[in-house]
Amino acid sequence: MAAEALRAQQAKAEEAARDKEIQASKEKADADRAENERLIREKEKEIATAKDAVAKAPGVIKINTEPEGAEVSVDGATPQVTPATIIDVTPGLRKITVRLPGYDTVEQLAQIKGMQTVDLGTIALQRLYGELMLRSEPADAEFAVFAADQTEGTPLRTGRTPSRVDSLLPGEYVIKFTRVGLLPTTEHATVAGKDIIDVNSTFIVGGVSITSNPVGATVRMNGESLGITPIIRPELLPGRATFEFSLPNHEPLKLSGEITSKETLRLHAEMLHVDRIAKISEVKSPPKVLQKAMPSIPPELGEIKGEVVISLVVSKLGTIRDIRVEKSTNPALTDPCLKAINLWKFGPAVSKAGQPVNMRIMIPIPIDIKPAAPQIDDRPLGFRN
């Protein structure tokens, strides 16, 4: 019995020892596993830290353009000139802007990764053309477009207003406008992009409105033909002007006036017929008496006194016509005065235009005749008749 008890006790002790050994082995395995997991976590952390460092490291952009020489900026930073290698670019989605005068601006996005080079290749830039919209007041003026530094050569474009001038390279331009009879004008324009640039030029102009009585008179302005009345010309160069009127069978006439900007000068010409009876206000000089004849008063009328006023027309040829007795204080004197006046000679009146004209004049003829004193014949009687 004792032996069995001992064996049982030994078996129990052995089992306890095995259990302890198993427990120790298990604990060691757990410790080893925990250590291994710790090492794995540390390694993963190191890898993650390394990856994060790589991700945050600056990247590089390589870019070129056709043509070269364009400015390239990343997110608005200081630009570099193509071909360019841009270093220290912060990783992430970046905005690339390419500019070159005379060409369209290019914008694009690029994904930059740490410690990597992104090659954007060669970007073909598109030529940039602008437009001018040319107008003038008044319209229908000729224009010539020049480069600002070549205004005396052959113009780049010509035409008449209003007109659109397209396909112009960016730059400074000079536009010259001309219109017959007006002072030319010059305007400047800057073409910088695709916008349409409005260029408006206003000529300094005035106008005239000319009438005549009768109508149909030919008018010359400062020696140049202007037209036939009535005339309306709204586009004339401001300044002092002389207008000459002519009409068949009428005296020429000259008028002057000041043409002012944005105003209309109004003139009216009364054309005087060459066969009219001119008024005293229309002549520069009246008829001139070239020869006189005194009335022959019959002796039988004896002592006589009076006045006869005669009017007559001295023609533009110097002849007389349309003789009238306007006043006679003694009828006996009328006929002798009429006979005498027909013997008078005249030079014609001269109009303000320098033309001989018909004109009626008044001629007063005073008469004052006293009887002759008796004459004493002092010859000897033998010698008297």
Residue, then its C-alpha position, 0 to 999 in steps of 0.5 A: m500500500a505504501a508503495e502504491a501511495l508513493r508511486a501515486q505521489q511520484a506520479k502526481a509530482e511528475e505531473a505537477a512538474r510537467d504542468k509547470e514546465i508547460q506553463a513556463s514554456k507557454e509563458k516564454a512563447d507568449a513573451d517571445r510573441a510579444e517581443n516579436e510583435r513589438l519589434i514588428r510595430e517598431k519596424e512598421k513605425e520606422i517604415a512609416t516615418a521613412k515613407d512620410a519623410v520621403a513624401k514630404a521631401p521636395g520634388v523637381i519639375k522639368i519643363n520646356t516651351e516652344p519657343e523657348g524663353a517663356e516664364v514658368s512659375v509654380d503656384g505664383a512663385t518667382p518665375q524661371v525661364t524655359p528650358a527650366t528645372i525647378i527644384d524644391v517643389t513642395p509635393g502635392l497638386r501644383k498650378i503651373t503657369v507659363r507666360l511669354p509676350g505675344y503668346d497665349t498664357v498656359e495654365q495646368l496642374a501637376q501632381i508632385k511627389g517627394m524626391q521625384t522628378v516630373d517632366l512636363g515635356t515641351i509645351a507648344l505656345q500658341r501665338l496671341y493675336g489682338e483686334l482693333m475696332l476703328r471708327s471715326e466721326p464723321a465716318d468713311a475716313e481712310f485709315a492706315v495702321f502702323a507699328a509704333d516704331q515704323t510710322e513712316g513706312t508701308p502701313l500694316r493695314t489700310g481701309r475705311t472706317p468703320s472697320r475691324v482689323d484682326s490678327l495683330l501681334p501684341g504691341e504698340y500701334v499708331i493709326k492715322f486717319t484722313r478725310v478729304g478737306l479735313l485735318p488728319t488725325t492720329e491715334h495710339a493703341t496697345v494690343a496686349g491680348k485677345d480683347i478687341i480694342d476700340v479706337n475712335s477718332t474725331f475730326i475737327v469739322g464745321g459745316v455750311s448751309i448756303t442759299s441764293n436768290p435765285v437758286g442755281a448759283t455756282v459757289r467756290m470756297n477759297g478758290e475750290s469748287l463747292g457746288i451749286t446752291p442750295i448747298i449743305r456741307p456738314e464736314l468742312l475744315p474750321g477757319r476763315a473762308t471766302f465764298e464766291f458766287s456766280l450765276p449767268n446774267h448776274e453779278p458775281l458776289k463774294l461773301s466771307g464767314e468763319i467756319t467753327s467746330k461743330e457749328t453750321l455757318r449759314l450764308h445767303a446770297e442775293m444775286l443781282h441781275v446785270d440788267r436791273i436798275a441798281k440802287i445807290s446802296e449797290v454801287k461803288s460809284p454813280p454815273k459820271v457826267l462826261q458832257k453837258a449841254m445847256p438848255s436853249i431858251p427862246p428870247e421871246l420868253g424874256e425874263i424867266k426863272g424856274e427849275v426842271v428836275i429830270s430823271l433818266v437811266v444811264s445804262k451799263l453801256g453809258t447810253i440814256r433811256d427812260i427820261r422822265v420829268e419829275k418836276s417843272t416849276n415853269p412848263a415853258l422850260t420843260d421842252p428846252c431842258l428835255k432837248a438839252i438832256n438828250l445831248w448829255k454824255f455819261g459814263p455808267a455806274v460801277s457796282k460794288a462787284g466792279q461791273p458797269v450797271n444800269m442806274r437811274i439818276m436825278i438831274p436838277i436844271p435851274i433856270d434864271i434868265k434876265p433881260a439883256a441891258p440895251q446896248i448903245d451904238d456909239r458909232p458915227l451915224g454914217f457907219r451904223n446899219 
